[in-house]
């Protein structure tokens, strides 16, 4: 049976389709989405919710001449299917295949690369301004979710766009749910608007009736126009967007293709910035995703019939161990509070939130606010633990430096998804945190070699009178025994796991286990390699480094972070400061480039950071410089 989708090789193929054909095409696209994500993993629920919207956008506008920007980008799968990537869509998130996010190098239809939230309106405004400066004529559309509107940058851009009065269309995809339940006043405002009478329709009806009054109708209508603000606030709560300078349309059904097409067509002729408010259902068309949209926001491979995720192991994840340990700490210490930025499930805090609702704070997609909120709490004796993915913590850099570390406040940052995270790719790898954090005064930085050490680092952090960062990887731990009693780790003290005569691996975090295995490989080849679990990036254990320098003369540092400014750089700086110039140091880590998407194991192998790669590099280094006997 021929499918409509087989004939869609670009946006122009949509132009002649009828409403009925578009609806059939929507069903076919949903089927492709479900089967592809079931096999590869990915962001299913967000994409199921924007099928009709994406079809309407590409039927109405002329991409790539018209510019469509997707906020966050994890809802751009349908966009990819419709813009010439249908045949390759089954390669989504696989090595060498399509990215799970828009990438400018992947297609001319991907106008702006995205991966972090709340940036679409800013980038769209920049594109629109460049258009006007150049005297060109094309439409610019930003698609942003209600969850992304909890990010402050979105308001900065709305305010600027409204002030300029520039031609720009913002589509608010309101599915009443981001990754987690939305929080804050904006969420409540949108909830009111969903149930309020549609302002534009009611205003039009009143003007129509007034103008029909014989002789005086036009005058009465003009008088009413002068008090439109009063009318506006009477009919719709707030009308925030119009106050910001936008012409507002909605809310409208985001799954009604004819209605969306009609509104999009009408707004093309409106002067100035426009905001179209669509109501959509996250996970639409696949019952398990509709029932449990947060689970299917970002999901691994799953069984289509049951919706159950295909489990790949039974070992607890670092995230789970962190969440459980924090609950135990909160039982012992009433001052412990937990903060996250719209990721209670992803950071392992969901159970904490259920047990200690008054000590848990989800601030929405607002990492900057999360950090300074924690700083404020810390000034009053609380022990805030801020759990945020490493890649998203980049958004709160200034607040860490200025609001926490400058004041030396005891805030603990739990950086999940550190190092290479896999299929989400360049925007999500947490490979920069050592480099952008370790130069900040007062900060303590730790990384555990396994999930048990993570517990003890978390306990240690809550005992220190200083800002502390603990970074740990995505996925399962090593399966080690989890001790029930917490131990305090000596600040800045490394742990020697294996002594060696020819060289020593000084590894940090998840790389320690790979170095243990590399040492075994070298041992089988007749070379003696020691292994040190550094534990601390800052303060560095200078005593053990001096000892290792004397014992072997060859040190190999290993980290799953960029080499520029990372852990290995810290070791080199120490060696230089101690005038240990005769020591040979090999730094293994990630190069000065953005790391592509692919399975973590594959990427570690590609960059020589698996056991075999580490052993090979170390052996070559020994052969070059010779082992000291």
N, C-alpha and C positions, 0 to 999 in steps of 0.2 A: 504493500500500500504506500503510495507516494505521500510524503510529508511536505507541508508548506515550508517547514524549516530548511529542508534540503535546497530550496531555491533562494534562500536568504544569504547572500554573499556580501552585502553591504547595506547601509541605510536606505539607499535609493530603491531597493527591492521592496520596501514597505510602502512606498508612496501610492501605489495603485490598489492596495488591499482594502477590502471592505471591512466594516465593523465586525461582521461575523468571521471573516478570515483572520482578523487580528486576535479575536478571542480564541479561535482554534490554535493559532500560533502560540498564544500564551500557554495553553495546555501542553503543547509540544516542548516549549522551552522549560517549563517546570519539570517535565519528565527527564530532560537532559540534565538539568541541574541536580535533581535527586540522585540519578544514577552516577553522575560524575563525582559528586561529593561523597557519596556512599563508598566509592572506591578509593578516592584520594584524600578524603578529609577536606575541611574548608569551612567557609562561612555560608551555611545553607539558609537559615531562617531569614537573614536580612535580604538575600537575593530573591527568595520566593515572594517577599513582600513588595518588590519593586518591578515585577514583570510588566504589568500594565503601564506603569509610569514610564519605564524605559522605552517600551514600544511607542507610546505617545510622543515622547521626546524626539525619537529618531524619525517618526513620521512627520512631525511638525517642523523640526529644524533641519538644517543642512550641514551635518557634521562631515568633514572637519572644518569647513568654512565657519559655521557657527560653532562656538566653543562650549562644551559641556564639561563641568568640573564636578567630580564626585568627592564629597567629604569622607574622610577616613579611607574610602575606596574599597572596603570589603563588601560593598553592595553593587559592585560594578561588573559582576559576572555576566549579567544579561547584556550589558553594554558591550562586552567583549564578543559575545556570541553574535550580536547584530552588526559588528563592525569588522567583518572579514576574518574572524578567528573561530568560526563555528567548527571547521574541520579539525582544528587543533585543540579544541576545548577539552577533550579527554586527557590532554597532557597537563591540565591545570595543577600547579603546585608540585609537579614532578621535576626531577633534575633535567635541565635544559628545556623544559616546557613553559607554558604560560605562567606568568606571575599571578598570585592571588590578589594583586592590587594594580591600579593603573600605573603604567610605566611609559614615559615619553619615548624611550628607545624601542618599545615593543610595537607601537602603532601611532600613526599620526592622529588618530581619534582620541588618544590618551593625552589630553592637552596639558595636564599638570599631574605630576607624580604625587601620590598620597599614601598614607599609612597611619598617620596620627590624626587625631580629630580636630575639628573646629577651625580648619584652615581654608575651607573652600571659598568663603565669601571674600576673604582677604585676597586670595589669588585671583578670583574672578574679577574683583574690582581692579586689581592691577592690570589684568588683561583688557578690561573695558577702557581704562584710562589710556593704555598704549594704543588701543584702537582709535580713540578720539584724537589723540595727538597726531597720529599718522593720517587722519582723515579717511579711515576705512569704514566700511559698513558691514557689520555682522552682529549677530546676537551672542550674548554671553549669559550662560545659565549655570548657577551653582545649586547643587542638590545637597541638602544638609538634613541630618536626622534630628529628632527632638532631643536625643541624648547628647549630641554634639553641641546643642545650644546651651548646655551647662558649662561649656568652656568659655572663658572670658574673651578670648580672641574673636569669637563670633560676634560679640556685642561691639567690640572696638570697630570691626569692619562694618557692621550694620549702621553704626553711628556715623562713620565716615561716608559711607555710600549715600545715606540719607541727606547728609549735609551737602554733598556735591550735586545731588539731584541727577546722577548719571543714569543712562539707560542700562539696566541690569535686571535680570530675573533671578530671584532666589526661590527655590522650591523647598518648602519645609515638609519632609517626609515624616509625618507624625504617626508612629505605630505604638505610642504609649509605652514603649519599652526600649531602652538601650540594651547593653549587655546585662545590666542589672536594672532593678526598678529605679526609675528616675527619681531624683530628689530635688527639693528646693522650690522656691517661689515660681520659677519659670514653668516647672512641671504642673504646678497647681493652676497657673494662668492658662496654659494650653488646655487643661482639663475643663476649665470653665468655658473656653471658646468652643470646645467640641459640642457642648450642650446648649450653647447660646443661639439665639436666632441669628441668621446670617445678615450681617450689617449691610452689605452692599445690596442685597435683595430687598430688605425692608426699606432702606433709604430710597431706593428707586421707586418702590410702590408708593411711598408717601409723596414723593415729588410728583409722580404721575397723577395722583388724586388731587393734589393742591392745584396743579396747572389746569385741571378741568373745571375749576370754579369760574363761572362766567365773569368776564371783565376784569376781575381782580386776581385771577389765579396766578399769573406770572409774578405779580408783585409779592403775593403771599409766599410763593415758592422762593423768591430771592431773599425775602426776610428770613425764611426758614434756613436758607443756606448760610446766613450769617450766624446762626446759632447751631450750626451743624455739630460743633464739639459737644454741646449739651446732648443733642440727639444721639450722637455717637456713643457717648458714655452710658446713655440710658439703654441703648439697644444691645451693646456688646461690652462685656467687662474689659476695661483697660485700653483696648486698641493700641497696645504698645507699639506695634509695627508702624501704624500710621503716624503716631507721634514721632517716630524716628525718621519719617520722611518717605515711607514706602506706601504705595497703593496696595491694599490688602484684598485678596480674593480667597474666600473659603469660610469655614472648612468645607472641602468637597470630598466625595468618595474616591479614594485613590485606586480603586479597582474597576471603576466605570470608565472604560476607554472612550466612548463618545463624549462623555462629560469632560474628561481631562483634555481631549483634543479641542473641544470647544473653548475651554478656558485658556489653554495655551495659545490658540489662534487669536483670541481677543486681546490677550495681554501683549502680543507682539506690537500692537499699535499704540500702546500706552506710553506716554512720555515719562521719563524718570524711573526710579527703581520700583520694582514690583515684587511682592511676596505672595506666593501661592501656597496655601495651607492644605495639604492632602492628608487624609486619614487612611492609613493602610493597616493591614494585618500581617504581622511578622510571622513567617512560616506558612503563609497561605498556600493551600493546595496539597499540603502533606500533613496529615493529622497529627503524627507524633511531634512535628515541629510547631504546629499551632498550639498543642497542649503544653509544650515545654520549650518555649522559644529561647530561653537563656541557655539551655543545654545545647540547642542546635544553632546558637549564634556562631560559635566556632567549635567544630566537632571533628573527631577523628573518623576513620572508616567505620561504617555501621551497616547493620542488616536492614535493608529497605522494608521488609515485611513487618518487622517488630520495632524498628527504630532503636534497637539496642546497639551500643557502641561495641565494636569488636576489641576485646581486651587483649593486650599483648604481654601482660605479666602480672604478677601478684605482689610485687614488692611495693611498699608505700612510696608515694612521691615525696620529694622535698617539700612541696607545697602542703601536702597533708600533714607531714611531720611538724612543719612550722606552725600550722593552725592548731594542732593538738597541744603542742608545747606551750603556745601562748595562752591557751585556756588554763593549763596547769599553773603557769606563772601568775595569771590573774587571780587564781584561787589563793595563792600565797601572798600576793601584793595587791592591795586594794587601789593603789595609785596607777596601776597599769591600764592604759586605754589603747584602743586600736583604731586606726584611721586608714581608709582606702579611698581611691579615686575611681568610683564606679565599677570596681572589680571585686566584690566580696567573695564571689564563687572562685574566680580565677586565682586570687591570692590566698585562698584557704581560710578566709575569715567568716564564712557563712555560719558555721557552728558557734563561733565566738559571738557573733551578732545575736544569735538566738538565745544564748545563755546569759550574755551581758548586754542587753539592748541599750542600757543607759551609758555604757562605757564603749560603745561602738559608733563610729561616725563615717558614713559614706558621703563624701562631699560632691559626688558627681565628677564629670571629667574636668577636674580643676586641680591639677597637681601643684600648681603654685600656691593656691589657697590651702591645700592639704598640709604643705610643709610649714607655712607660717601659722596656721591653726595649731599645729603641734608645738611650735615654738611658744605660742601664747600659753598653752596648757602647761608646758614645762616650766615656765616662770612661776607657776602657782603650785609647784610640787608634784605634778602628775608625771608619769613615765610613759609618754606616748610612743607607740610603735607604729610607724607608717609603712604599710605594705603596698608596694607599687612595683610594676615590672621595670626592669633595668632600663629598657628603651624609653619608657614614659617618664622616668625620673629625670631624663635630660631636660624636660620641660620645666623642672623646678630648680634648676641649677643656681640661679641668683638667690633664691630664697634659702637654699642650703648654706650658701656661702655667707650671705649677709644677715639673715634672720636667725639662723641656728648656730653656725660655727663662730661667727664674730662674737656672739654673746656666750659661747661655750655652753650651750644648753643641752641637757641630757635627752636628746631625741634619738630613737633607734630607727634606722631605715632598713627595712627588709626588702632587698632587691631580688625579686623572683625573676625567672627567665633570663638569668645572666649567662653570658657566653653565647655560643651558637645555639639558636633555638629551632632551626630547621626550616620547614616549608613556608613560613610566613616571610622569610627573606630579609632583604637589606633594611627595611624600615623597622624590623622587629628584633634583629640580633642585638643582644645586650653586650656588645664587645668594646664599649668605650668607657665604662664606668670607672675602672681603675685610673684611667688617664685623666678624666675630667674631675675626679674627686681627690686623688691623693695629694695634690699640691695645696689643698685648702688647710690652713692652720687649724689646730685643735681636734681634727677629725681622726677617728680610729676606724680602720678598714679591715674586716675579717672575711675569710671564705673557708667553709668547711670541706674537709676531704670526704665526708660521708654524712648521711642523714643524722646519725647519732651526735656527731660533733656539732651539727647545726643547732641541736637543742641546747647544748652547753654554751655555744656562742651567744644564743639568744638570752640565756640566763645571765651570762657575763655582761652583756650589753646593758641589761637593766640594772646592773649593780654599779656601773661606771658613771662618774660625774662628768660626762663628756658626750659629744655627738658620736654616734657609732653607725657604721654601715656594715651589714652582713649581706653578701651576695651569693646566690646559689642557683644551680641550673634548673632548667625545665625537665620534667619527667621523673622516672623512678630513681630511687636511691640504689645503693649497692646491696641492700638486703641485710645489713648488719644488725646486730642486736641493739635495741633501743633501751638504754638504761633509764630506770624510773627516777633516780635521784639526779638532780642537776649538779654539775661541777663548775666551779669558777676557773676559767683559764687565766693564766698569768699574762697580762697585757704585754704584747710584743715578744712573746716567747714562742719559738718554733719547736717542732717535734722531729727528732731524728728517728726515722723508721728503719733504715738499713744503712750500714756503714759500707764504704767502698774505698778501694785503693787507687783506682785509675781516674775516676771522676765522680762527681756527685750531682744528682738532679735536685735542684731546689724548685719545688713545684708548689702551686697555689690552687686551692679549691678542687674542682673536679679533675684537674690534671694530675693530681697525686696518684690516683689509681692507675692511670695510663703509664706513669713513670715507674711504678712498681712492676708492671708487666714488661715495660721496656728494659728494666734492669735484669729481669729474668732472661730475656732474649739475649742480652749482652753476656750474661753469665754463661749461657750455653755456647757462646762464641769465645770464651776464655777471657772476658774482660770483667773487671770488678767495678760495679757502679753503686754508689750510695744513693739513698733517697731521703730527702728532708721535706716534711710537710710544713711549709712556711707559716700557715695559719693567718699571719698578719701581713698585710701589704704596708700598713702604717699603724704603729711604729714597726720598723723592720728590726729583726733580730740580728743586730750587728755582731754580737759575740759569736754566734754560730757561723756566720759568714767568714769571719776572721779565722776561725778554727778550720773550716773547710778549705780555705785558701792555703793554709799551712799543710793540711793533710794530703791534698791531691793536686792542687794547682790548677785544676780544671773544674769549672762550675758551669752547669747547663741549667738555665732558668726556663721554666715551662709555664705558660698561661694561656687561657682561651680568651684573650683580650688583644687589642691592637698593640703591637710592639712599641709604637711611638708614645712615649710617656707612661708606659704601663709598669707592671711589676718588675720585669727585667731591667727596665731603665732605673728603677729604684735601687736595685742591686748594684748596677754599674756606678751609679752616683755615689753609693756608699764606698765601693772599692776605690774609686778615685779620691774620695775625701780622706781615705786612710793610707793613700799612697801605696796601695797593693798592686802596682803596675805590672808585676810579673804574672799575675793571675790571668789565665785565659778564660774568657766568658763567652759562652754561646747562648744567645737568647732565641727561644722558640716561642712563637705566638703567631698572631695574624698580621698580614702585610698591610701596607698603607693603601687600602682599597675597600670598597663596599662589598660585602660577601653576598653572593647570590643565594637563591633559595634551593633547598634540597634537604634530604634526611641528614640529621646531625652526624650520624656515623660516617656518611659519605663525605660531608664537608670536612670533618676532622681528618679523614684520610687524605683528601685533596690538598690540605694545607700542612700535612706532615705532623699532625697532632694526635694521631692514634699511636698505639704502642709500637707498631712496626716503623712508622715514620720517625718517631722520637728516637728509637734505637738506631735507625739508619743514620740520622743526623749526628747523633752522639759518636757513633763509630767512625764516621768520616772525620769528625773534629779531632778525635783521638789520633787518628792516623796522620792528620795534618800537623798536629803540634806535638804528638808523642806523649805517652803517659809518663808521669814522674814516678820513678821507683825509689 
